[in-house]
Amino acid sequence: MAVDLSQAIPNNVALADDRRLQRALEHWLPAYLRWWRELGPAESALHEVYLRTAVGVDARGWAHFDYVRMPDYRWGIFLAEPEPDRRIGFGAHRGEPAWQDVPGEYRAELRRLVVTQGDTEPASVEQQRRLGASCPSLYDLRNLYQVNVEEGRHLWAMVYLLHAYFGRDGREEAVALLERHAGDPDRPRILQAFNERTEDWLSFFMFTFFQDRDGKFQLAALAESGFDPLARTCRFMLTEEAHHMFVGESGLARIVERSAELMRAHDTDAVRPFGGIDLATFQKFINFHYSICLDLFGQERSTNAANYYTMGLKGRFGEDRIGDDHRLETARYPVLGLAEGAIAATEAPALTALNERLRRDFTADSERGIARFNKVLADRGIGAPLRLPHSAFHRRIGAFAGVHVTPEGQVVNATEWQRRREEWLPSAADHAFLRDLMRPVTSPGHVAAWIAPPRRGIDGRGLDFAYVRLH
């Protein structure tokens, strides 16, 4: 599939052959750029950033690095290469040819999936808007901006589907994606995790570790869709999501490494007086971000999830590697709930438990990352393992919404929860400490004292490379 880079909107969907669609998207472009100026990365318009820009959908297409002024980034529409004779892999339509157009009977459900995914993309940019003012290095500032422009491109991916396949309703939804804003009391983003504030770099790295990992699993499930344009769109988005998770995981590992160095040097866990982030604070941020991401998967028992699967719209993570009939009409799956005041597992129809299965896939993947942080500590002789809290902890959606559960999984009363809440979740004082700690470091080759330098640079460049030219 040839990528047309000569157009105002780079694409590999032959946009120039559909003048009506091209005009509609070009009409949407100024509104997008206005949103970027007003709610995108603050005070970045004049910066020249060493960014990676997609110029193709194969591996070589990601090899293009150059300085770009932020508003001049070439956001585009890219779908993965089509699979010849692709068949639907699950649900009632299993084995049938994948749909190239929206099936009329599933139009509303597909639109809802596209809009919900699309709403998360600009939300994260809005949440991270002011982080540049406290960057720990030019390397990290560049990574923040790379994440931001790619989230903007993910928005373009969903807007293309809305314009191309959903008619007037789709165009109206595309406009609404720029009218809702993260944390807006009147028009918030659809999912609560994308209304939370991201004011410091520990939160940013946690966001890209956890929220973008949620994105990985949601996109992977949508990449199984019987609606082929959505599947191909999500397959390409997954290549970008992988970089966001790398930013999060490597950033958190560098914080743990620096904290461990300070703990060893001063023989204490209390490293705040020495300019570090203590592991107790780090653990509280794990507890918060992991728990709000669990809510992103929805109810443990969901008829919507069952319907999406049966319709062939949204599959499971690694659908083709699961050894069952891919219809799940009689299958069962264990689901946690509350029974007589205690947490217990019960068997539920596998179709209605699809959210829970995807949530557990996310948890297993998250645990592998936490294990790598603990290895950083162990390699430095520190036996204070970090951990994920219990899946019932701090939940607002599902069986445990409103139930007070400790990180260890013990059900407690409201008084006990309020008494110990700041042991388990970030407090106002924790946020104030981080805001005071994080001062910008913008000289090439220098890194803030609360985080270790990266192991390697970007595109073969060293740490002393000017990844962002500030103006």
N, C-alpha and C positions, 0 to 999 in steps of 0.2 A: 504494500500500500504506500503510494508516494505521498510525502508530506509537502504540502504547498506552503512555503514560507514567504511567498510574495504578497499574500493577502493581509488585510488589516487584522484578521484573526487567523493565525497559522492553524492548519488542520490537515487531517488525512481522511476526511469524510466527503471529499469532492464538494465542498460548500459552494464553490463558484458555479456548479451546475444547477443549483437550486436558488434562484435569485430571490424568491420570496423569503426563504429561510435566512439567506445571507443578509438581506435587508433588516429582518427582524433582529438578528443578533447584533448587527452593526448599530441598530437603534438602541439596544440594551447596553452596548459598550460604554457610551459616555456616562450612563448612570453608575456602572461598575467603577469607572475611574474616579467619579466623584466620591463614591463610597470609600474607595481606597485612600483618597486624599484626606477625607474627613475622619475615618475610623481605622485606617491601616496604620502601619508603623509610624509613630510620631516623629516628626522632624527628620525624616529620612529622605526627603524628595531629592536632595542634591548629592546624597552620598553615591559614590561609585562602588559597587559591591561585586566581588568576584563570585559570580553565580553560575550554577549549572542550569542550562536551558535545554529542554527537549527539542531536538531537531529530527527525530525519528522514533520509531517504536521498537526497534531492535536494540541490542546492547550497545552498539556504536552510537545510537541516537542520543545516548546520555553522556557522551564524552565531550560535549561542547561546553567549555568554561571560558568566561571572559568577564571583564568589568561591564556592569550594566547600571545605569541609574534606575532606581527602584520603579518610578512610574513608567519607564520605557521597557520593562520586562515584557517578553513576547508570550503572554498567556495564550494558550491555544486549545484546540479540541483534538484529542488523540485517543483512538481506540486501538486495542491490541489487534494483531492480525487475526482474521477469521479462521476458524477451524473448518476444514472441508467436511460437509455432510454432518455437522454437529447435531447431536440428538439430546433431547431433554433427559436428564439423568435421574429424576426422582419424581415422586408424586403420581397423580392420576394420569398424567400425560407422558410418563416415562417411556422412552423409546421413540417418541414422535419427533419429527424434525423441529429444531429450535425455531422460535418465531422471529421473523424479521420485522414484523409490525406488532403493535399492541393488540392482543386479543380483546375484542370489545367487551366480553363478559368480565374481564379482569382489569379494566381500565382504571377504575377508582383505586383499587388496591395497589396497582403498580405506581400510580401517581403518588400515593401516600408514601410508599417506600422511597421514591426518588426525592420527594420534598424533604422528608425527614433526614435522609443522608445529606442532601444539599444544604440544609440549614446548619449542620455542624461545621461546615467548612469555613464560612466567613466568621462564624462565632469565635473560633479559636484565634483568628487574626485580631478580632476586637479585644479579646481577653488579654492578648499579649502586646497590646498597642504601645505601652510605655516602658517596656523592658529594656529597650536600647539605652535608656538613660542610666542604667546601672550595670552595663555589660562587664563581665570579668576579663574579657580580652577581645581583640579584634577577630580572632578565630571564632569565638562564641557568638559575637555579634553577627558575623557572616552566616553562621548556622541558623541563628534566629531568623534572619531575613530569608534564607533559603526555605525554611519551613513555611514562613509566611507566604511567599510567592507561590509555593506549591499548593498550599491550602486554597489560595485564590484560584489556581488552575483547577483544583478539584471542584470548586464552585462552578467554573465554566463547564466542566464535564457534565454536571447535573443539569445546568441551565440549557445546554445543547439538547439533552434528552427531552426536557420539558417543551422546548420550542419545536423540536423536530417531530415529536410523536404525540403531543397532547393538545394541540390546537390552542384555542383561545384560553381554556382553563390553564394550560401549561404556561402560556405567556403571562397570565396574571400571577401564577405561583412564582415565576421567575422574578417578577417585580417585588413580590412580597419577601423574597429572600434577602433583599437589600433594605427592607423596611423594618424587619425585626432586628433587635440588637442585643448583644450579650448584657445581661443585667438590667435591661430597661424595665422599669416597673410597669409600664403600660403595654409594651410590645416586646416581651422577652423572647429569647430563643426557645425552641420547642422542648429541648431536653435540659433538665436542670443543671447537669454537670457543665453545660456550656453557658451558664449564667454566673458561674462562680468567678471570683476575682483571681487574677494571676499577676501578682504584684512584685514577685521576687524570682530569682533564678532557681532557687530550690523548687519552687512551685512549677516553674517552666519545665525543668528537667523531669519532675514527677508527671507533669501533664503529658510530655512527649513519651514517657515510659508507659504510662497507664492509659490515658485517653486515646493516644494514637495506637496503642495495642488493641484497645476496643475497636478502633477503626479498622485495624487489620482483620479482625475476626468478622466484623459486620460486612466489610467489603468482600472477604473470601466467601461468605455465605451468598452474597448477591452475585458474585462472579460465577456461581453455579446456575443462575437464573435461566429459565427457558426462554426469556426475552433476550435475544442474542445481543442487541446493542447495549443493554445494561450490563450483561456479563462481560463483554469486551471492554467497555468503559472501566469497569471495576478492576479487571485484570491489569490494565495499565496503571491505574491509581495505586495498586498494591506496590508497584516498584518505587513509587514516591513515598508511600507510607513506611516502607522499610528504612529509608533514610531518617525519617522523623524518630522512629524508635531507636535508631543508632545514636542520634543526638541525645535522647533522654538517657539511655542506658550508659553511654560513655560519660556523660556529664555527671550522673549520680555516682558512678564508680570513681571518678576523679575527686568528688567531694569526700567520699568514704576514705579514699587513699590519703588525702590531706589531713582529715580528722585523725586517722590512725597514726600518721607521723607525729602530730601534735600530742596525742595521747602517750606515745612512747617517749617523746622528748621531755615531757613534763610530768610523766608518771601520774596521770589523772584522767578521768573521764570528762571532767569539766573543762572543756577546751575553749569555751566562749571568751574567757579573759585573754586568751592567746590568739584571738582572731579566727577561730574555727567554728564549725557547726557540730555540736555534740550529737552523739548517736541517738540520744533520747528524743531530741527534736526531729532528727531524720526519721525515726520510727513513727512519730506522730503524723508526719506528712505522708508516709506510706499508708498509715491507717486511713487517713482522710481520702486520698486520691483513689486508693483501691476500692474503698467502700462506695464512693459516689459512682465509680465506673461500673460496679456490679449492678447498680440500678439502671444503667443504660441498656441492659439486656432485657429489661421488662419483667413481667410477672413470671413466677416459676411455672404456673399453669396458664397457658395462653391459647385461646381459641383463634386469635389472629395469627399467631405463629403456625398453628396447625393448618389454617386455611391457606396461608402463603405457601406452605410446603406442598399441600395436596394440589394446589393450583399450578405448581411448578414455578413459582415466582422467586422464592428464596430457599436455598438448600442449607446443608450443614457444612461446617468446616471440613474440608477434605472428603467431600461426599463420595467420590469414586474410590476412596480407600477404605470405606466402611463396609464390612462384610455382612450386610443384611439385604432385605428385599427392596429397600429404597422406596417403600410405600408406607410402612409402619402402621398398617391398619390394625394389627393385633399386638404389636410390640409394647413393652413396658419399660419404664426408666425410673430410677429412684429420685425422689424429690424431698428436700428438707422442708419441715414445717414445725409448727408449735403444737404440742399435744400435752394437755394437762400441765402446762407451765414449763415444759421442757422441750428441747429441740430433738426431733426424731425424724428419721427417713421413712417415707412410705412409697409404695409403687404407684406410678401414675401412667396413663397412656403416653407412650413415647411421642406421639404427635403433639399433644398439648404441652409436653415437657421440653420442647426444642430450645426454648430460651435458656432453660437450666443447663442443657447439654452444652450450648455455646458458651455459657458463663463458665462452666467447668473447664472447657478447653482454654479459655482466656486465663483462668486461674493457674492451670498447669504451666502455661507459657510464662506467666508472670513469676511463678516460683523459680523457674530456671534463671531468670534475671536476678532475683534476690539471692539465689545460691552463688552467683558470680560476685555479688557484693560481699557476701560472707567469706568467700575465698580471698578477697583483697584483705579482709581483716585477719583471717587465719594466717596468711602468708607473712603478716607482720606481728604474729604472736598475740593477737587479740581475740579472745573467745567470747565475744558479745554478739551472738548471731541476730541478725535482723530477720523479720518474719512478716508474712501476710496475716492480718487479723482474720478471725472467723468470718465466714460468709454472711452470718446473721448480724454482724456488728454494724451499727450506724446506717441502717437501711431506711429508705423512705418509700420504697416501692416493693410490693410483693408481700409474701407471708410474714415478713419481719418488720414491716413498716410500723413505726410506733412502739415496737418492742425494744426494751432496753437490754442489750447484750454486751458483755465485755469482749475485748479482743480475743480472749481465750475461749469464748463461747458459753459463758455462764449467764443465765438470765437473772437480772437484778431489778430492784424496784426503782421508781423514778428518783427517789431521794438519793439512793446510792449512785445512780447515774450522774446526777447533777454534782454530787460531791467529788466524783473522780473524773469528770468529763475532761478536764484540762490535763490529766495524766495521759489521756489517750488521744486527744485531738489537739491541733494547734490552737493556741490561745492568742488573744490580742497582744500579749507581751511577746510571744514568739514571733509574730508577724512584725512587731515594732523592732525587735532585735535584728531580724533579717534586713529590714529596710535600712537600718542604721549601719549594718555591716557592709552592705553591698554598694560600693562606690565604683564609678566607671574606671576602667583601665583601658586606655585607648592608644598606647604606644606599641608599635609592632614588637613582638618578642616578649612582652610582659604579660603576666597573669596575676589576677587578684590572689591575695594570700590565703583565702578560704577554700581554694580549689587547686588541685594539682594540674600542671600543664598537660595537654594532650600528648598521647604517645607519638602521633604523627600528624602531619599537616594534610592539606586537601590538594588533590591533583598533583601530588609529588612536591608540593611547596613546603618550605620549612615553617616553623612557628613564627619566625621573624618576618615573614611575608606580610605585606599590607593587604590583608583580606578585605578591608573596607577603607576606602579613601574618604575621609571625613571632609565635608565642606560646610 
